[in-house]
Structure formats: C-alpha cells, structure tokens
Amino acid sequence: MAKAKRKFVCQQCGAISPRWQGQCDDCGGWNTLVEEAPETVFASKHDLQSGGRALVLSSLDSDIALPDREKTGISEFDRALGGGLVAGSATLIGGDPGIGKSTLLLQAAAMMARRGLGVAYISGEEASDQVRLRARRLGLGDAPVQLASATSVRDILTTLGKGSVPDFLIIDSIQTMHSDLIESAPGTVSQVRASAQELIRFAKEQGTALVMVGHVTKDGSIAGPRVLEHMVDTVLSFEGERSHQYRILRAIKNRFGGTDEIGVFAMVEQGLEEVTNPSSLFLTDRDENVAGATVFPALEGTRPVLVEIQALTVRLASGATPRRAVVGWDSGRLAMILAVLEARCGISFASCEVYLNIAGGYRISDPAADLAVAAALVSALAERPVPRGTVFFGEVALSGEIRPVAHAPLRLRESGKLGFTEAAAPSGLSGDMGGLRHHGYHTLAQYVDRVLGRG
C-alpha cells in the first residue's frame, strides 16, 4: 500500500493544495485551507473493463414525457423555477443573510401544505419554536407543515424514511448539515459535499422536490465547494439590498427550464409580496419634466422592466479634477459613452463632474441602455428635459453608430402598456411597435443634433 498523500482543501472554493499556505491560489481567500483525511491510494492497477453492470443504451430521439411540475402557489417563485417544482429535483437557493430566503421558502411550504401536499421543513440554524413564531407573524401558523430542527443527515433521512415521504423537502441550510461518515466539522467542504449528496440521492429515489438553502461568501457566491452547484438541478440567487424594499430571485442554472427569468418580490410586514408590475418599483412618478432623467425598457428574460436612468452634471472651476460616480451601471461603460459623445458628437464633459444613478437600486448590464444613458447625459448637460412619455434603448458603438438590440418589439409593447407614446431607438425597426411612435437614429450624433437644434 502506497503512502497516503496529504491534501488541503479551500473552504471557500474547494481548491486542493498539496501543502498548507496562508492564501488560496484559486480564490485568494486567506486562512481557508484545511487538511482533510487522505484517501487510500493503491499501487496496483485494476482492470475496469469487466465485472460491472451492463448499461441499457437508448437513442436520442426516444419518446419522453415532460416532467410534471408542482406549483408552489407563488407565481414569481414558479416563474424563476421555470414553471414550478419538479418531482425528484434538487434546488439550491443562495443569498445574503436577512434577504428573505427562509421567509420565501416558508411561505411556499405553507401554501403547498394547505393544498394537501406533504411538506417537511428541516431547520439546522433555528429551533422549531423560532420557525413557528415566524410562521405566526406571517399568518401561516395554521399550515400543516412538518417541522423539525436537526443537523444530522442520518437522523433526517431515517425519520423521513419511516413515515410518508414528503412531496416537498426544505433543508435550511446545507452548511449546517453533517454526515457521521465524514470526520470533519460541519460546514467544511467534505461535509457539505457528502451531506448534499445523500440528500439529493434520497430526493431522486423517492421523487421528493428538494430545496436547500446555501450561505454566500462576501463576494456573493455560494459558500462551499463549487461542485455543490454541479450536483443540483437548479441554482437560484436571491438578490437585493436590505435597505431597499425589492428582492429579485434569479435563476443561475436550471436543468428543467431557462435561466433568463426572474421573480420580483417586495419585503413588507407580512413577509415577501409578489410584484406583478416591477416597473412600478423603478419609475419615479412626477408631475413635471426633469433634466437628466430618461426611461429605459430593460429586459430580464422574457419580462421587460422599465427603469429610470438619472444623470447629473456639475461644472467645475478650471484646473479641478472632475469626478465620475456611477450607481447601478458599469463605470467603464460610462467612460466609453462620454468618450463617444466627445469624439463623435462634439460634446465635452472634461470640465464637469458626472453622476449617474439607476433609480430604485436596480442594476443594469444590458448594453441596450447605452442610448438611454447618453440621452440622460446630454439632457443634464444642456439642461433640457426629454419629452415625457418617451423611452430610449439602443447599443452605442465606438464609431457613434446606434446598433439594434434584441427583443425590440417586446420592449415597445411593454412601454405602450404603461402609457408611453414615443420611442427613441435604432433605425430600421420592424414589427409591432406597441402603438408607440418610433424615432429612429443611425448614429448618436443624429440624436444630439436634434436635441441641441444643430444642423
């Protein structure tokens, strides 16, 4: 028998190192390497071409039925899941502390239990009485949810195996679970991996929809080994700032649906409330036009969300260094838009401080927001408000050209439903305009000339 090799595993990213060191080479975390029990390595080689179980191979075009989905009773939750929970699936939901993960799952568990489904809620972080108190505060105290407080995977699976198998199983959280087959503390990479594997195996064999809550690191990624995200079928991220009212449930991975859908919630006194019209959270209701404010129809999956982009410019004395501050957008892209405005449109912001904000704490990564940002900057600098009832979208190239973007008719239809009448967008759009009057522009200079009355 060969000598067992020592290995040190990072508790944040799961990277393996042959020796201990202060900083992980992969994720850069400090003091995260922990030694794990080595595996036994045999010097002899074994032939793996015999002695196994023969597999049954099938063709790719074989008939297969779509998996049945069970609605949770929360339409925004079902939207992010792709239509509902699939029997035998494993879902991992992560988010910052206090964002509302346990509240959302408790509300879904209560609604499913009231419909006659078997629901089990296993909490490893709170006592059963604490969960009951939260349920009463949310008005869910009468829901027939089976509740327990435990951290041993063996005890949990033994208990679930003796009674009727639940249709919906919640584990809160996976980092608190431990398996007695692994000699390490709960929360370590090996414990999280082994515990998740046993729970997922149980869900697959019994046809239970499993949802596990996962902690996140300071950079927002789910704590524990990266392989945990590969083991589950769906990974959901619950995003939002605790200082803001809204919450966004976003699918990062989904084997039973798309990853381009989001669910929007608002935190109220009675828990999480669905927001069927997310644009109402990010649009400012005002009676008069304000310079530097434009509306952009962002797209989250198949759902358009209208957000307000606010810009402010402040002229400085000569010699002062101007400041660029951005909230909710990429600062590098703002620098690019400012450069295009100066080089292609003849507008200089060199003597101005520039502040850009996405209203409501929303974050935009869609390149179609370029034209809306440029319009807000020009409006703020010229102190000329944009016409009310106008939306802006289009990608700005370094040449100053305004390029077409995806799903323009969908953006226009949603804007028309919310009362907007005009759209400044790339030229050449065709199809349903949603009742909006289209102002098409080939280049950004054409829009600037129209606003400033040049040429």
Phi, psi and omega per residue, in radians:
M1 nan 2.286 -3.129
A2 -1.289 2.778 3.132
K3 -1.245 2.336 -3.132
A4 -1.183 2.398 -3.131
K5 -1.601 2.478 3.092
R6 -1.436 2.537 3.085
K7 -2.509 2.538 3.136
F8 -2.099 2.240 -3.031
V9 -1.965 2.297 3.089
C10 -1.247 2.283 -3.101
Q11 -1.402 -0.101 3.110
Q12 -1.737 -0.824 -3.054
C13 -2.002 -0.181 3.121
G14 1.466 0.146 3.124
A15 -1.179 2.551 -3.091
I16 -1.904 2.325 3.120
S17 -2.215 2.490 3.137
P18 -1.290 -0.212 -3.123
R19 -2.535 2.814 3.129
W20 -1.387 2.508 3.035
Q21 -2.630 2.789 -3.025
G22 -1.192 -0.611 -3.079
Q23 -2.132 2.416 3.096
C24 -1.292 2.323 -3.125
D25 -1.242 -0.446 -3.057
D26 -1.483 -0.925 -3.047
C27 -1.811 -0.205 3.125
G28 1.411 0.135 3.137
G29 -1.257 2.546 -3.125
W30 -1.716 2.420 3.096
N31 0.954 0.728 3.138
T32 -1.894 -0.094 -3.127
L33 -1.477 2.192 -3.131
V34 -2.238 2.373 -3.141
E35 -1.279 2.367 3.081
E36 -2.000 2.738 3.138
A37 -1.075 2.236 -3.074
P38 -1.293 2.680 3.050
E39 -1.476 2.605 3.131
T40 -1.299 2.242 -3.097
V41 -1.951 2.165 3.129
F42 -1.688 2.445 -3.119
A43 -1.335 -0.529 -3.104
S44 -1.372 2.668 3.131
K45 -1.778 2.516 -3.132
H46 -1.992 2.540 3.104
D47 -1.494 2.085 -3.107
L48 -1.712 0.209 -3.092
Q49 -1.585 0.090 3.130
S50 -2.637 2.833 3.092
G51 1.566 -0.082 -3.131
G52 -1.632 -3.092 3.131
R53 -1.669 2.257 -3.127
A54 -1.214 2.343 -3.123
L55 -1.594 2.668 3.079
V56 -1.711 1.982 -3.123
L57 -1.612 2.442 3.127
S58 -2.231 2.829 -3.102
S59 -1.424 2.793 -3.096
L60 -1.209 -0.493 -3.085
D61 -1.620 0.332 3.111
S62 -1.156 2.560 3.134
D63 -1.198 2.366 3.132
I64 -2.540 2.414 -3.138
A65 -1.518 2.520 3.099
L66 -1.171 2.517 -3.122
P67 -1.161 2.465 3.091
D68 -1.296 2.451 3.138
R69 -2.002 2.467 3.096
E70 -1.895 2.127 3.136
K71 -1.202 2.428 3.102
T72 -1.452 -0.259 -3.058
G73 1.625 -0.120 3.080
I74 -2.010 1.849 -2.989
S75 -1.089 -0.614 3.128
E76 -1.202 -0.613 3.061
F77 -1.155 -0.777 3.118
D78 -1.108 -0.628 3.124
R79 -1.074 -0.784 3.141
A80 -1.167 -0.563 3.131
L81 -1.335 -0.237 -3.105
G82 1.693 0.228 3.124
G83 2.274 -0.131 -3.132
G84 2.426 -3.136 3.139
L85 -1.455 2.436 3.106
V86 -1.751 2.322 3.118
A87 -1.062 2.307 -3.134
G88 1.441 0.125 -3.135
S89 -1.621 2.766 3.102
A90 -2.132 2.193 -3.092
T91 -2.140 2.390 3.103
L92 -2.038 2.180 3.141
I93 -2.098 2.211 -3.110
G94 -2.170 2.787 3.131
G95 3.043 2.918 -3.128
D96 -1.132 2.726 3.084
P97 -1.056 2.383 3.116
G98 1.370 0.131 -3.092
I99 -1.351 -0.412 3.099
G100 2.090 0.333 -3.124
K101 -1.103 -0.899 -3.117
S102 -1.146 -0.631 3.118
T103 -1.114 -0.780 3.134
L104 -1.083 -0.802 -3.112
L105 -1.191 -0.625 3.103
L106 -1.162 -0.684 3.081
Q107 -1.131 -0.737 3.111
A108 -1.152 -0.703 3.129
A109 -1.093 -0.731 -3.129
A110 -1.145 -0.724 -3.133
M111 -1.161 -0.692 3.124
M112 -1.227 -0.652 3.126
A113 -1.169 -0.620 3.115
R114 -1.179 -0.360 3.093
R115 -1.521 0.055 3.093
G116 1.693 0.087 3.120
L117 -1.475 2.620 3.083
G118 -1.394 2.125 -3.075
V119 -2.262 2.298 3.093
A120 -2.160 2.301 -3.138
Y121 -2.076 1.959 -3.139
I122 -1.884 2.040 -3.123
S123 -1.890 2.203 3.079
G124 -1.791 -0.084 -3.102
E125 -1.893 -0.494 -3.082
E126 -2.135 2.697 3.018
A127 -1.298 2.804 -3.113
S128 -1.054 -0.650 -3.135
D129 -1.138 -0.595 3.100
Q130 -1.129 -0.711 3.112
V131 -1.164 -0.674 3.110
R132 -1.101 -0.731 3.126
L133 -1.094 -0.712 3.096
R134 -1.133 -0.700 3.126
A135 -1.101 -0.690 3.105
R136 -1.170 -0.659 3.116
R137 -1.116 -0.555 3.136
L138 -1.541 -0.003 -3.112
G139 1.344 0.465 -3.090
L140 -2.039 0.304 -3.051
G141 -1.148 -0.371 -3.110
D142 -1.612 0.026 -3.121
A143 -1.284 2.346 -3.109
P144 -1.378 1.054 3.114
V145 -1.590 2.289 3.088
Q146 -1.389 2.126 -2.982
L147 -2.094 2.467 3.069
A148 -2.690 2.689 3.062
S149 -2.055 1.950 -3.068
A150 -2.741 2.744 3.094
T151 -2.223 -0.186 -3.136
S152 -1.497 2.105 3.129
V153 -1.119 -0.640 3.127
R154 -1.092 -0.777 3.131
D155 -1.128 -0.685 -3.122
I156 -1.147 -0.843 -3.107
L157 -1.198 -0.593 3.088
T158 -1.128 -0.755 -3.140
T159 -1.144 -0.777 -3.129
L160 -1.207 -0.508 -3.129
G161 -1.316 -0.434 -3.105
K162 -1.371 -0.684 -3.130
G163 -1.635 -2.820 3.085
S164 -1.284 2.372 -3.093
V165 -1.221 2.237 -3.113
P166 -1.249 2.644 3.047
D167 -1.376 -0.459 -3.063
F168 -2.404 2.131 -3.097
L169 -2.142 2.226 3.132
I170 -2.009 2.239 3.075
I171 -2.011 2.031 -3.057
D172 -2.248 1.702 0.033
S173 -2.176 2.981 -3.075
I174 -1.217 -0.445 3.139
Q175 -1.232 -0.307 3.124
T176 -1.597 -0.176 -3.107
M177 -1.387 2.653 3.088
H178 -2.540 2.594 3.097
S179 -1.964 2.355 -3.131
D180 -1.320 -0.015 3.064
L181 -1.447 -0.222 -3.112
I182 -2.001 2.288 -3.126
E183 -1.634 1.291 3.062
S184 -2.762 2.914 -3.067
A185 -1.318 2.665 3.054
P186 -1.043 2.480 -3.140
G187 1.694 -0.246 3.101
T188 -1.289 2.911 -3.082
V189 -1.051 -0.785 -3.096
S190 -1.164 -0.681 3.137
Q191 -1.188 -0.774 3.128
V192 -1.081 -0.743 -3.130
R193 -1.150 -0.803 -3.111
A194 -1.189 -0.743 -3.131
S195 -1.121 -0.779 3.123
A196 -1.104 -0.676 -3.131
Q197 -1.100 -0.744 3.136
E198 -1.179 -0.716 3.140
L199 -1.185 -0.695 3.117
I200 -1.158 -0.681 3.107
R201 -1.076 -0.739 3.109
F202 -1.089 -0.757 -3.132
A203 -1.124 -0.692 -3.139
K204 -1.186 -0.711 -3.096
E205 -1.272 -0.626 -3.045
Q206 -1.702 -0.117 -3.137
G207 1.290 0.527 3.137
T208 -1.659 2.387 3.044
A209 -1.409 1.974 -3.059
L210 -1.801 2.303 3.041
V211 -2.208 2.160 -3.139
M212 -1.997 2.364 3.063
V213 -1.556 2.358 -3.135
G214 -2.118 2.426 3.047
H215 -1.268 2.834 3.095
V216 -2.150 2.699 3.083
T217 -1.466 3.130 -3.095
K218 -1.158 -0.367 3.103
D219 -1.613 0.080 3.042
G220 1.680 -0.146 3.132
S221 -1.452 2.706 -3.105
I222 -1.199 2.275 -3.099
A223 -1.224 2.747 3.126
G224 1.755 -3.008 -3.087
P225 -1.222 2.537 3.118
R226 -1.126 -0.432 -3.127
V227 -1.128 -0.359 3.121
L228 -1.060 -0.667 3.120
E229 -1.237 -0.453 3.088
H230 -1.364 -0.456 -3.093
M231 -1.313 -0.545 -3.068
V232 -1.548 2.904 -3.138
D233 -1.540 -0.561 -3.073
T234 -2.380 2.385 3.058
V235 -2.122 2.118 3.135
L236 -1.989 2.488 3.101
S237 -2.067 2.157 3.121
F238 -1.711 1.937 -2.987
E239 -1.984 2.794 3.090
G240 2.445 2.776 3.093
E241 -1.655 2.444 -3.130
R242 -1.140 -0.406 3.114
S243 -1.389 -0.233 3.118
H244 -1.813 2.758 -3.065
Q245 -1.395 -0.561 -2.982
Y246 -1.479 2.714 3.044
R247 -2.353 2.506 3.134
I248 -2.133 2.169 3.070
L249 -1.744 2.008 -3.019
R250 -2.093 2.363 3.090
A251 -1.505 2.124 3.092
I252 -1.620 -0.597 3.130
K253 -2.522 2.429 3.128
N254 -2.712 1.917 3.131
R255 -1.355 -0.242 -3.111
F256 -1.968 0.226 -3.131
G257 -3.056 -2.985 -3.117
G258 -1.497 2.878 3.120
T259 -1.929 0.373 -3.091
D260 -1.944 0.264 3.127
E261 -1.894 2.628 3.094
I262 -2.296 2.715 2.983
G263 -2.054 2.361 -3.067
V264 -1.985 2.291 -3.132
F265 -2.272 2.781 3.025
A266 -2.183 2.320 3.140
M267 -1.453 2.043 3.120
V268 -2.141 -3.109 -3.088
E269 -1.135 -0.544 -3.130
Q270 -1.575 0.268 3.133
G271 1.929 -2.612 -3.132
L272 -1.573 2.285 -3.125
E273 -2.013 2.372 -3.136
E274 -1.205 2.523 3.072
V275 -2.008 1.773 -3.111
T276 -1.330 -0.415 3.106
N277 -2.134 1.481 -3.073
P278 -1.073 -0.425 -3.107
S279 -1.090 -0.441 -3.138
S280 -1.164 -0.372 3.141
L281 -1.403 -0.458 -2.945
F282 -2.005 0.100 3.085
L283 -1.927 2.413 3.128
T284 -1.608 2.261 3.113
D285 -1.594 1.885 -3.123
R286 -2.298 2.749 -3.089
D287 -1.585 -0.343 -3.096
E288 -2.354 2.764 -3.140
N289 -1.237 2.547 3.120
V290 -2.216 2.319 3.118
A291 -1.162 2.433 3.084
G292 1.558 0.200 -3.130
A293 -2.113 2.171 3.080
T294 -2.285 2.849 -3.134
V295 -2.016 2.304 -3.104
F296 -2.144 2.201 3.076
P297 -1.458 1.587 3.106
A298 -1.279 2.814 -3.100
L299 -2.216 2.111 3.059
E300 -2.029 1.694 -3.056
G301 1.221 -2.116 3.082
T302 -1.791 0.202 -3.087
R303 -1.940 2.001 3.023
P304 -1.332 2.420 3.100
V305 -2.245 2.061 3.141
L306 -1.488 2.179 -3.124
V307 -2.184 2.703 3.135
E308 -1.761 2.296 3.100
I309 -1.857 2.181 -3.076
Q310 -2.007 2.301 3.121
A311 -2.221 2.559 3.110
L312 -2.475 2.306 3.090
T313 -2.122 2.411 -3.124
V314 -2.233 2.104 -3.140
R315 -1.322 2.433 -3.096
L316 -1.965 2.839 3.021
A317 -1.219 2.739 -3.111
S318 -1.106 2.425 3.126
G319 1.663 -0.322 3.132
A320 -1.351 2.582 3.135
T321 -1.505 2.084 -3.116
P322 -1.266 2.624 -3.127
R323 -1.858 2.558 3.077
R324 -2.153 2.028 -3.122
A325 -2.185 2.281 -3.084
V326 -2.278 2.381 3.042
V327 -2.254 2.040 3.093
G328 1.624 0.066 -3.139
W329 -2.508 2.941 -3.111
D330 -1.378 2.161 -3.139
S331 -1.148 -0.572 3.093
G332 -1.148 -0.622 3.121
R333 -1.258 -0.573 3.053
L334 -1.089 -0.744 3.104
A335 -1.069 -0.630 3.124
M336 -1.175 -0.749 3.136
I337 -1.116 -0.720 3.106
L338 -1.094 -0.673 3.122
A339 -1.172 -0.697 3.118
V340 -1.155 -0.706 3.113
L341 -1.082 -0.623 -3.127
E342 -1.377 -0.766 -3.042
A343 -1.377 -0.627 -3.030
R344 -1.814 -0.365 -3.046
C345 -2.054 -0.119 3.101
G346 1.284 0.436 3.109
I347 -1.945 2.179 -3.080
S348 -1.887 2.313 3.044
F349 -1.942 0.305 -3.047
A350 -1.113 -0.528 -3.111
S351 -1.794 0.315 -3.085
C352 -2.210 2.455 2.891
E353 -1.386 2.453 -3.077
V354 -2.121 2.219 3.079
Y355 -2.153 2.288 -3.130
L356 -2.260 2.332 -3.092
N357 -2.445 2.416 3.008
I358 -1.694 2.063 -3.006
A359 -1.105 2.539 3.058
G360 1.431 0.106 -3.112
G361 1.349 0.225 -3.141
Y362 -1.290 2.612 3.094
R363 -2.026 2.326 -3.077
I364 -2.039 2.289 3.005
S365 -2.144 0.028 -3.119
D366 -1.294 2.153 3.112
P367 -1.156 -0.233 3.116
A368 -1.176 -0.165 3.137
A369 -1.398 -0.056 -3.068
D370 -1.008 -0.826 -3.092
L371 -1.154 -0.673 3.125
A372 -1.129 -0.684 3.102
V373 -1.167 -0.792 3.129
A374 -1.076 -0.702 3.116
A375 -1.138 -0.662 3.104
A376 -1.156 -0.697 3.137
L377 -1.150 -0.760 3.137
V378 -1.148 -0.706 3.133
S379 -1.120 -0.704 3.141
A380 -1.200 -0.704 -3.108
L381 -1.210 -0.732 -3.110
A382 -1.483 -0.141 -3.099
E383 0.977 0.764 3.101
R384 -2.151 1.935 3.136
P385 -1.108 2.554 3.059
V386 -1.345 2.670 -3.140
P387 -1.061 2.453 3.089
R388 -1.174 2.590 3.134
G389 1.429 0.326 -3.120
T390 -2.027 2.351 3.036
V391 -1.955 2.686 -3.092
F392 -2.250 2.336 2.964
F393 -2.769 2.587 -3.126
G394 2.710 2.509 3.125
E395 -1.585 2.297 -3.113
V396 -1.743 2.155 3.089
A397 -1.511 2.915 3.124
L398 -1.141 -0.386 3.086
S399 -1.375 -0.100 -3.076
G400 1.600 -0.055 3.131
E401 -1.275 2.481 3.051
I402 -1.702 1.984 -3.022
R403 -1.663 2.645 3.104
P404 -1.150 2.733 3.137
V405 -2.197 2.925 -3.084
A406 -1.350 2.601 3.003
H407 1.008 0.755 3.106
A408 -1.106 -0.767 3.123
P409 -1.044 -0.623 3.126
L410 -1.142 -0.707 3.103
R411 -1.128 -0.714 -3.107
L412 -1.190 -0.713 -3.126
R413 -1.122 -0.734 3.127
E414 -1.150 -0.663 3.106
S415 -1.123 -0.690 3.118
G416 -1.145 -0.614 3.122
K417 -1.125 -0.526 -3.090
L418 -1.628 0.190 3.004
G419 1.673 0.116 3.106
F420 -1.423 2.570 -3.007
T421 -2.049 -0.338 -3.093
E422 -2.320 2.708 3.142
A423 -2.436 2.189 2.993
A424 -1.697 1.998 -2.971
A425 -2.629 3.045 3.087
P426 -1.059 2.605 3.120
S427 -1.284 2.792 3.086
G428 1.537 0.197 3.112
L429 -1.239 2.520 3.120
S430 -2.379 2.885 3.135
G431 1.731 -2.826 -3.086
D432 -1.235 2.129 3.127
M433 -1.641 0.032 3.105
G434 1.148 0.390 -3.128
G435 1.430 0.092 -3.125
L436 -1.588 2.597 3.031
R437 -1.497 2.188 -3.004
H438 -1.673 2.184 2.990
H439 -1.886 1.846 -3.088
G440 -1.635 2.467 -3.135
Y441 -2.305 2.317 3.054
H442 -1.385 -0.700 -3.082
T443 -2.281 2.822 3.091
L444 -1.195 -0.526 3.128
A445 -1.106 -0.583 3.098
Q446 -1.094 -0.744 3.121
Y447 -1.153 -0.761 -3.122
V448 -1.103 -0.712 3.127
D449 -1.089 -0.662 -3.137
R450 -1.203 -0.730 -3.106
V451 -1.179 -0.746 -3.074
L452 -1.542 -0.072 3.131
G453 1.255 0.531 -3.139
R454 -1.624 2.399 3.019
G455 1.173 nan nan
